[in-house]
Amino acid sequence: MPKLGMEPLRRKALIDATISAIGERGSLDVTMSEIAGRAGVSSALAHHYFGAKDELLQATMRHILSELNADARTALRHARDARERVLAIIAVNFSDKQFQPEIIAAWLAFYVEAQKAPALRRLLRIYARRLHSNLMSGLSGLMARNEAGHVAESIAALIDGLYIRRALKDGTPNAASAVALVEDYLETKLLQHKKAS
């Protein structure tokens, strides 16, 4: 008989093991058996909790998105003005929690897999809409809405692009340099807007 309260812990352990396995392999080409072994549970239990590997991968992506969303909400609560809202979202995407090698590898693998897996594509669309909305919550207070939309799209592309570039490099990702690049773009756009006003 399973211990009460163990299911959430085992599910979390399987998700963490999935992230670790993807990070080490650099792709979604991992087996349920390998993931279960990393989590310290049997393959049968992994299948019991998640069914097929695709469901575990989707749960892992939802977990990553949920963590990112929670971090973004916390950061936005501490922002004092529109500019700080934008800077908070940039910083969250490159925080120590988010911008670590395993998470970066998982994002890259999910982007690749989303080309053929509609469920992952849907999750990535949710991420993109949420990122855009969070950026717009600050940018629309700094410039006209159509210009803010363009800048939000560019910042999102920079964030995604820097994740891809870091995923393809060896060594520890440098979050500070990534943040500096995106903030430099933002400051350039804010200066252009100020001069045009």
Summary of the structure (lengths in Angstrom):
residues: 197
radius of gyration: 18.7
end to end distance: 69.4
largest distance: 69.6
contacts: 593
relative contact order: 0.11
helix: 78%
strand: 0%
